[in-house]
Amino acid sequence: MSGEIAKLVEENIPTMWLAALQKPDYRTINRFRTQQMEKLLPKLFEEMIHQLIEEKHITMENYFLDGTKIEASANKYSFVWKKATTNFEAKLQEKIEETYQQIQTITNEKVMNCLLKMKRPL
């Protein structure tokens, strides 16, 4: 995957622009992906989810993980208690972490499949 990104930086004009005409090799890109982004992605993902909820682009009221539908039990006439808000935040945090872990698992599987394909003799 890092090799493909390095190739894009050399051959694809929009990618060259994004890279500010710098041409990092695949080792540099891989080091950045594994050492820097690994630390930043969970927090970035969480902040993005919170911003999308705040701007009402998404809600976490109906959440599908394994086919089970989870619905909010509140309506517009019910009171919002501090404990309910705290519980919602805790559940939201759990959902964000679960979703991020699923994304990581899928990404790792794709990377492993790509590596296995590269090691196969032609």
Order of alpha helices (4+ residues) and beta strands (2+ residues): alpha-alpha-alpha-alpha-beta-beta-alpha
